[in-house]
Amino acid sequence: MSPTPHRLLARVPVGSTAVVCRVTGDRPVVRRLLEMGLVPGTRVTVQREAPLGDPMELRVRNYALSIRRADALRIEVE
């Protein structure tokens, strides 16, 4: 049995929920994302995206969070 492949948060459709698996990238960026609550095991719902896809609004731990698409590409979810 192969493990479930992870996808990137930037690829999750609007209205869908995913669980954060891993945050990758440079240390300062990873630290900032973790401090905003995007830690492994956290449920994230994509609320909406700007017309050109940047930024995207997430629902994390009962609050709204907007992040850049470049940052969402660093977050692996399942």
N, C-alpha and C positions, 0 to 999 in steps of 0.2 A: 504494500500500500504506500503510495507516494504522498508526501505532505501537501497540504493545500498551498497552491502558489499564492504569494503575496502580490498585491497590486498597490499602486500609488494612490494616495489620497486625492491627488489632482484628477484622477480618472474615475472617481466615484460619482455617479450621476446625482443630480439635485434631487433631494427627497429621500435618498438612501442613507442607511446607517452602516458604519464599519467600526472595527475595533483596531486601535493602534497596536502594531506589532514592534516597530522599530523606527527610530529617527536617525538618519545618517547625515553626514556632511561635516563641515568644519566645526570645531569645538564651540566657538561663540554662538553660532547659529543653532546648534543642537541644544545648547544650554538654554537659550532664549525660548525655544519651542517647548522644552520640558518645563520651564518655569511658567509658561502660559497654560500648562495643564495637559499637554499632549504627550503623556507618559504611556508606556506600554500597558495594555489592558483597559484603556479608557475608551468608552463608546463615543463616537463622533458622528453627528448627522450633518450632511451638507444641506444647508438651508437655501442658499441661492448663490448665483455668480453674477458678476458684472457682465454687461453685454459682450465685452471682449474677453471674458474669462478671468480677469484679474482686477480686484481681489475676489476671493470667495469667502462667504460667510458660513461659519460652522456653529453648531450647537455642541458645546463641550461642558459637561458637568453643570448643566442648567444655566449657562450663560452664553451669550453670543460672542463669537470671536472671529475677526476678519484677518486672513493671512494672504500673503502673496502666493501666486501660483508657483513661483520658484521654490518657495518654502514647502508647499504641498507636494512638490515632486520629491522631496527628501523624506517624506513620511510613508512608511510601508504599512498597509492595513490588510486585514482579512475579512 
